[in-house]
Amino acid sequence: MTHPTRNFSALSLPVLLAAFAATPAVAGETAANPTHVVELFTSQGCSSCPPANRFVTKLAEDANTLVLSYGVTYWDYLGWTDTFGDPKFTIRQKDYRDAFGAANVYTPQIVLGGSAHSPKYSKRDVADMALPTEGVGLRSYVEGDSVCFTHDANNPIKFDIVTFVPGEQTVKVERGENGGRVMKLTNVVTEVEEWTLDRDPCFLPQPNKGYAALIHDAVSARILDAAVAVK
């Protein structure tokens, strides 16, 4: 499914999407600094999305791969309102579209390391899209009941804290293109919150939630570094 169409506002400056996984993605623990980041834009109302959902679920079994699934909203008119969808995630996908110079947004869309996008990839494709080895010194740590982050980036940055539910969830879709089907999704994003540099770098995690984060190149949207904190 495709949808014709915002500008990667997070990319007007290098962006930190701090990523802290509170529990294992699917099997095993996510590495403190994952080498790969896979973002899936999907919809419960998209009949072609289940294979992509399954694909990223398998990828999440690798501790070095951080998977994030965003529910978009532009297919809700087909008869089923995505229970995980949020207009913020649709905007995020459009920001990627603009950064890539693409004509449209579509589902399923898999974004590898903020650098490439396609409705379908192989495991080899993902393996070939590792994050830069030098990074920017993104680190996470625990302070009391809080999780915190730090980095060595010299340029001005903007923080986006991405909250997600670690692991797999199932949803029974009652209407629309997937009516009668049970959809399975992994590491479902529930919130993307913009942080400013004057905020305390530590925060109290919500129960049963993970926090996902990345530093993007200001122009290309390429992910320069990623970190995971386990609390």
Stockholm file with secondary structure:
# STOCKHOLM 1.0

chainA/1-231         MTHPTRNFSALSLPVLLAAFAATPAVAGETAANPTHVVELFTSQGCSSCPPANRFVTKLAEDANTLVLSYGVTYWDYLGWTDTFGDPKFTIRQKDYRDAFGAANVYTPQIVLGGSAHSPKYSKRDVADMALPTEGVGLRSYVEGDSVCFTHDANNPIKFDIVTFVPGEQTVKVERGENGGRVMKLTNVVTEVEEWTLDRDPCFLPQPNKGYAALIHDAVSARILDAAVAVK
#=GR chainA/1-231 SS CEEECCCCGGGSSCEECCEECSSCSSSSCCCSSCSEEEEEEECTTCTTCHHHHHHHHHHTTSTTEEEEEEECCTTGGGSCCCTTBCHHHHHHHHHHHHHHTCSEEESSEEEETTTEEESCCCHHHHHTCCCCSSCCCCEEEEETTEEEEECCCCSCCEEEEEEEEEEEEEEECCSGGGTTCEEEEEEEEEEEEEECTTSCSEECCCTTCEEEEEEECTTTCCEEEEECCCC
#=GC SS_cons         CEEECCCCGGGSSCEECCEECSSCSSSSCCCSSCSEEEEEEECTTCTTCHHHHHHHHHHTTSTTEEEEEEECCTTGGGSCCCTTBCHHHHHHHHHHHHHHTCSEEESSEEEETTTEEESCCCHHHHHTCCCCSSCCCCEEEEETTEEEEECCCCSCCEEEEEEEEEEEEEEECCSGGGTTCEEEEEEEEEEEEEECTTSCSEECCCTTCEEEEEEECTTTCCEEEEECCCC
//
